[in-house]
Amino acid sequence: MSGFWGYLNSVGEGSVGAAEIRAEAWALGGRHRGEVLEGARAELAGGGHSPHRTALLKAVVRNQLALAAKAP
């Protein structure tokens, strides 16, 4: 893939894999004293991230919300 579509694919949320989401959640937990969701939201609010990092943080937020919805 090249050109415009290759660019969109490289920076879009579709380029964020499940393993990358888990690794980022683990790192966020370490940086934010176990508060993964709050940490991801805080880092998103801080801005200044690459498009890929922004997509990754948003994916972590969605993942954490989905996990919370499944919890009893």
Secondary structure, 3 states (H helix, E strand, C coil): CCHHHHHHHHHCHHHCCHHHHHHHHHHHHHHCCCCHHHHHHHHHHHCCCCHHHHHHHHHHHHHHHHHHHHCC
